[in-house]
């Protein structure tokens, strides 16, 4: 692996940007199976003369942390994992297509090239942190937050597709499951049972009808019912049912929990799987700004300094079968990351 990479490193890194993006896309890394892309990146960064650590998260899952000989005061970060299914890279004159093109393998490539450009300019107080599991529960970020180097970092430049605009805020997130119970019976005699599905549907109607809070910067709270399941067969009154929801928060999670518990009124069981509040982010003069509705690893990397969020590509293309990133956006992202880091270096 190192011998293969060494020959390529001699080439112009700006030209390497597109090739590295496509190579990373071609390595499947659906959440839970990030090991291959992690090994590739670790070897690649070692050839670039970084000190590389594979930080174990769970067996055969690890974050990749790369630093120079200097203390990492500014760290670029994004995630290794993607949503399913894997889609191989396809490159045309203007775009790079495939799973992870904008979320977030193109970002990985842009951050590496930016870091190399900074090192050529004599700025070495930088690091690279690539995490696993961001698309599910951010387990990688939670483990990374315990790393001793976090205390040395002053600024975290996180990458997600923001159309190369600097995000001033992100919504929070609340994931939960609503469970209902009934009493099974033959469907020809429904009065002998109690339908858990009908109860669940009634509860969900109340939940979706709530007057959710809004915020001047972040906009409206949104509620998505992502999964509904229950019952066994059409001719059986169902004794159990459940729904999985994700709520995008513009206020504190505790406020929304109280609203849910009041609406459900003991007719169902609530199970919370994750929750974090909205985040207001650092911005810099001279950068276009935006507010994003999605969530990131940032809430779980609280010890890695003041967070900033910017990346090439559109979130509207992420997680779709037409995911792509424009080549010009990747090049622009490199320039923006370099400019951000230089600006922040002057503040250290």
N, C-alpha and C positions, 0 to 999 in steps of 0.2 A: 504493500500500500504506500509506504513512504517513498520507495523508489519511483513508483508511478507518479506520485504527486510532485516529487522534486523536479522532474523535467518540465512540468507545467508551470511551476512557480516562477521560473525564469521569464515567462512571458509577461507582457504588459497586463497589470491587474485590472485596468479599466476594461480591457477586452475580455478578461476572465469573468467579469460580472455576469454576463448573459449565460456563459457556459456553466458557471457554478450554479446559477439558479436552476437551469435545466437538469443538471446532475442531481441536485438535491430533490427536485420534484420526482425524478425517476426512482428514488429510493423510497419505497412505501414506509410510512410512519404514522399510520392510524393510531390514535391514543391507545396505549398499552403495548404497542409494538414499535417503540422508537429506538431500539438498540442499534439497528444497522446504521441509521442515519447519524446517531450519536457517535459510533465508532468512526465513521467516515470523517465527520467534522473534527473529532479529536486528533486524528492523524493529519488532517489537512492543516490544522492550526499548529501542530507541533512542527511541521515542515516550515511554517512561517515564523518559527522561533518563539512561539508563546510557551509559557508554562501552563500546561493543560491538566486539569483535574476532572475526573469523572466522579461526580458526587452521587452516590447511590441514593435512590428514592425508595424503590422496592426492588426485589431481586430482578436483575436484568433490565432495570430501568434506571437511568441516571441523567442528571443534568451535566452539561458541558460548561466548565468555567475556564476561561483563558485569560492570563494576565502577563504583563511584561515584568521586568526586574524592578519597576517602580511601583509604588502603592497605587491601586486602582481608585482614583478619585472620581472618575467618570466611567460609568459602565453602560454599554449598549446591551439590550436584552430583548429577546422575543422567545417564541416557543418552537419546539421541534415537532410536535404532534399535529396531525390534521384530522379532520372529520372523514368518515368513509363516504364513498368508496375511493380507492386509489385510482387516479387518472394519470397516465404517463404524460411526459412533456411533449409538447408540439410547439415548434418555433417558426414564426413567419417573419416578414420584414418589419413589422411594427410591434408584435406582442409575443409573450411567452405564455402558453396555455398549460393547464394541468393542475392537479390537486396540490394546493399549497403555493401556487404562483404568487398570490398576493397575501395568503394567510397560512404560513408566514415565511415560506422559503426564499422568496425574492427579497424579503426584508433581511433574512440572515445574510444573504450574499451582499446586499448593499451595506450592511453594518460592518462586515468583514473588510470590504474594500475601503470603506470610510476609515476604519481603524488603521489600515495599512497606510493610507494617505496621511493620516495624522502622525504616524510614527516617522514617516519620511520628512515631515515638517518639524521633527524634534519633540513632539508631544507624546510622551510615553506613559503618562499617568491615566491609562485607560484599561478597560477590561471588556470582556465579552461573556455574557451569561445566557445560555440557551436551555430552556426548561422543558420538562415533559409534563403532559397531562393538563395543559391549559384549557383544552377544549372540553374537559370533564369537570374536575374538581380543583385544578391548580395545585395538585399534590407536590409537583416539582418546585413551584415557587415557595410553598410553605416550608419545604426542607431547605431550600436555598436561603431563606430568611434567617436560618440559624447558623449560617456559615460565618466564621470569624471575620472574613474580609468585608462583610457587610458594614461593619462599623467604620471601615476606612473610606467607604464610598460617600461622596458628597452629592452626586447627581446621578439619577437613573434615567437613561433615555430608552424608553420602551417602544417597541415597534408593533404596530397593528395597522391595517389598511385605513388610512385617514385622508386619502387623496393628497398626500404630502402637505397636509395642513397640521398645525400644532393644536392639539385638542386642549381646550381650557377646562373641560369637565367630562366625566363619564357617568352614566347611570349606575346605580347599584343593582344588586340581583338577589332575589329570594327564590330558591327552589324548594318545592314541597310536594308531598303526596297527600291526597285526600282519600280516605278509605271508608267505605260503608259496609254494613252487615245487614243481612236479611234472614229469611227462613225459607229453605228450599221446599218446593212442592211440585206436584205434577202440573204442567201448564194448562191442562184442561180444567183444573180446579184451583185457579189462582188465589181464591179467597182463603185457601188453606196455608198459604205462604205469605212472604213479604219480600218484594223485589228490591234487592240492594242496588240494582242499576237505576230503577226509578227514583230511589232516594238520592243516589249520586247525581242524577240529572237535575233534580230539584235543587240540591245544594249548589251545583255549578251555576244554575241560573241566578241564584242569589249572589254568588261571588262575582260573576261577570256583570251584574247590574249595580255593583257598588260605585259610589261616587269617589273615584280615586283622586288622590291629591295631585297637584301640578306644581311646577316650579318655573320661575321666570327664565332661568338659564337652561335648565335641563328638559323642560317641556312636561309632557303628561306621563303618569304612571301607565304602564301597559301590562296586560295579563294574557299569557298564552297558555291554552290547554293543549299540551303536546301529546299526551298519551291518555287514552281511556281503555280500560279492560275490565272484564268481569264475566261471571257466569261460566257455564260448562257446555250446554246445548240449548237449541231453540225450544225444546219441549220441557225444559226445567226452569222453574222460577228461580232466579239467581240468588244465592245466599251471600255472595261477596262481589265487590266491585271497587275499583280504584281509578284515580286520575292523577297524572303528574303535571304540574304547572310550573312555569317560570314567570316571575313578575319582575319587570324592569323598574327599579326604584328611583324616585326623585326625592324621597324623604328617607328618614331612618327606617330600618327594617322593623323595629319594634312597633312603630305606628301601624304598619301594614299588618303585622301579626295580630294586633288587637282588633283591627277591622275584620279580618278573616274569622277570628274566633267568635266575634259577635254575630257575624252573618251565618256561620255554621250552627251555632247555638246547640251544641252537643249532639247534633244529628249525624255527625261523622267524626272520624279521628284524623287529626292533623299530624303529619310527620315532616319536620323541616330537615332538609339535607344540606343546605348551605345558605348563607346569608352574609352579604356585606353591603355597607351603605354607599351612597354616591361619593365620588371623589372629585374634588376641585384640584386642578393641576396647574403647575407652573407654566407660565408663558414668557416669551421673549419678544422684545421689540424687533420689528422687521420681518416677522413670520406671519403668514396667513393663518387665521385661527378658525376653529370649528368646535362644535359640541357633538359627542358621539353617544349613541344609545346603547352600545354594547359594553360588555365588561372585559377586563383584562387581568393579567397577573398582578397588576400594580397594588391592589389592596393587600396582597399577601407578601409583598416585598417591601414592607414598611421600614425596614432597617437599612435599606440600600440608598438612603439619601432622598433628596427632593425629586419627585417623579415628573418626567415630561413624556409626552406621547405623540409619535409621528411615524408615518410609514407610507410607502407607495401603494397604489392600488385602491380599489373601491370595495367597501364592505358589501355593496350590493352584488358583487361578483363572487365574494367568498361563500363557501359552502354550497355552491351550485355546480351543475355539470358543465357550465361555460366559464369556470374560473380562469382568470387571466390577469396579466399585468402588462402595461405598456413599457417597452424598453426605455423610452425617454423618461418615464417616471422613475425607473430604477436608477438611471444616471442622475436625475435631479435629486433623488433621495440621498445618494452618496454625497453630493454637494451640500445638501441641507444638514446632514448629520455632521459633516466636517465643520460647517459654519456654527452649528449649535455647540459642538464640543469646544471650538476655539473661543466662543463667547463665554462659555462656562468656565474654561480654564482661567480666564482673566479674573474670575470671581473667587477662585480658590485661594 
